[in-house]
Structure formats: C-alpha cells, structure tokens
Amino acid sequence: MSEPRRTAVHVATPATSANLGPGFDALGLALELHDEIDVGVRDDDRVVVSIDGEGADELPRDASHLVVSAMRTTFEAAGERLPGLDLHCRNRIPHGRGLGSSASAIVAGVAAATALLGGGDPATGGLDRDRVFRIAADIEGHPDNVAPCVHGGFTIAWRGAEGWRALPLAPSPRIRPIVCVPEERLSTERARGLLPESVPHGDAAFSAGRSALLVAAVSGHPELLMAATEDRLHEPYRGPAMPASAELIRTLRDRDGLPAVVSGAGPTVLVLDHGADGPEPAGEPGPRGGLRQNSAGPADSIRERAGTGWHIRPLRIDPAGVRISSPRS
C-alpha cells in the first residue's frame, strides 16, 4: 500500500565524500552536514525558487534549478507532469569542493517528488530508497555520492545487468571524519577530464587491493586506514589541479600519520581519524545539521598544518541518509 499524496514536504540531505582514496566511483561516506528544502505544490504552473546559504548569489531561481530538474525527471518517470512549485532551499554543503552538493540536490528533488507522488511504503517512512537511489544515480551519472546521500553511513555502489545497486554498511564508530575545505573550487567535469584513458596494470592491481582493504578498514578495522587509503588510480592525476590539497595530504600522511585523501573530485581533503578508542567525534552538531566548531582532537594540529585559507570541520558520519518530514512552519 502506498502513502497518500502530499501537497508539501520537507527534505534534508547529507553531504557526502566519495572514493575515500582507492574506492573510485564506488565507495562513499555520508556526513552530518545537511542541505534542506521545503517544497509545496502551487495552484498554478509557476515554479518559484528561493535560496539561503551556499550558492544563493549564483544558482538559478527558476525551473532550471537542479532540485526542480530532478523533480521533473521523477514526475515524468511516473508518467505525470511536474506541477507548479514553491521551493525554498537552505544550503550548507559547499559547492564545487568535492562534498556531494550536486548529489544532495538531486536526491532531494527525487525524494521530494516521490513523496508528492505518494510513492513508498508507510511502514518504511514513505520512502522507497532503492527507487530514489536508482533515479538519482541515472541523473548524476555515477553512484558514489548518491548512494550514501540516500542510504547514509558507508556505502558500496555499482552498476550491474539489473541497473544501479548500492550496499549500505555500518562504519566503525571509531572513525571521526574531518573535512578540510579550501576557498577555491574544482568542477567535477574538470577533475574527471584529468584522468587518463588507461593506467598501468600494476597501479590498477594496487588500487583494487587497497579498495578491498578499505571496505574492511571502514567497516571495523580503522587501524588499517593508512594503508587502505593509498591510491594510484585517480589522486596522482588530479594533484596538479589542486596543488595545495595534494601538499596538505602529503603532509598529513607523512608527518602526522593521518589517513588523508581527496574528498570526491576535490579539492576538499578528508581525514579519516580513528582517534584512540571512543566513538565520540571531535565536533558537536549545531542547529539543523550545522556544526559547532570544537578545538578538541587532531583538528588543532590539522589547522596548524593547513594554515590560512582552509576551513577545518570535524563532522560525524550521518547514519540515516535522506530524510523526509512535514514542512517546517
């Protein structure tokens, strides 16, 4: 039995970090930093978009907005026409930094449209996550950010004969992600354009082995993260386009023994600190998915290494993925 149709919905979607080193286009982690949207159906055919936060001065405020485009695709897949909409976006995920902002927007649009169409089983909160994932991955073109954004936690994603698939896994509670976000941006298209058509067989074999080790490290053996996050498949080729990020990664790995990698296509640097033994992260969540800065833990030493021009943010791993609720007043 499907849920009845709604006329308005609130959606929250987490930031994500893909690849995690050698897990190129396959592995991803959801982070507790959220974008939110409120969307309601209008009585006319107009699409009205308002934006607060990241991208407020540059993103479109009409039907070309990525959330609206994803909603249209979802409605058309159901054989229906997109209605008029009032859409308000609260953006906290940095754009063009490798933290899954486009995947977040796409997943938000697909999930919102699914709810408005009445799709999903009320027993699971009214959201068919597998369907949301498949549609969003089709739109995005690769599943590594979409999977953790939909399912939360740590995910493996791939495409087989039956289409897009994702396997959510529980990450070790000892892992404490820290993102190092620079001021400059790097588009995913440019980052992908730096990759060669082929790589040496030895490098491919190395990265395949490290990717397998990475699944074990994140799932329960974080003491293996330094070896597990070594990559020869994409990071060496992208380094020249983000020299400051490449240098910070080298410094954190070689001098501090911290498992640092490029987050997604970059230029954000992700550190998968696993601390001593406790599950508590180095930062506490602030209002509505933001973050209160906390100087505890390795974040202090990372700030010293990074210098100016970087925003160092400890974050929790988001366990739930996309969330749907009633609109906020």
Number of C-alpha atoms within 10 A of each C-alpha: 8 13 17 14 12 17 16 21 21 21 23 26 34 36 29 33 29 31 25 30 27 28 28 20 17 21 29 30 34 34 30 27 25 25 26 24 24 23 24 19 19 15 9 9 11 14 19 16 20 16 18 13 13 17 16 14 10 8 14 14 18 16 17 13 18 21 26 27 19 25 26 20 20 26 19 12 11 13 9 12 12 18 17 16 22 16 23 18 22 18 22 20 25 21 17 19 25 29 31 30 25 20 29 30 28 29 35 33 27 27 35 32 27 24 25 21 19 18 21 20 13 14 10 9 12 19 23 17 18 15 18 26 25 21 21 31 24 13 19 17 10 18 29 29 33 37 38 38 38 31 26 28 25 28 27 21 23 16 14 8 6 6 10 20 17 22 13 19 18 13 21 19 18 21 28 24 25 24 26 26 23 21 13 15 16 17 15 17 9 12 21 13 12 16 15 10 6 8 12 9 9 10 13 16 13 15 23 18 16 23 24 13 20 26 21 17 22 25 16 16 17 23 17 15 25 18 13 25 23 23 24 19 23 22 24 12 15 22 19 12 15 18 12 17 27 22 13 20 22 17 17 19 17 12 10 14 12 21 26 31 30 30 28 28 26 30 31 31 29 29 26 22 25 23 18 9 9 11 14 14 23 21 21 17 16 12 8 13 20 16 17 14 16 15 15 12 15 17 22 13 13 21 16 9 14 21 10 10 11 18 15 22 21 30 24 24 25 24 21 17 27 26 20 20 15 12 14 9 4
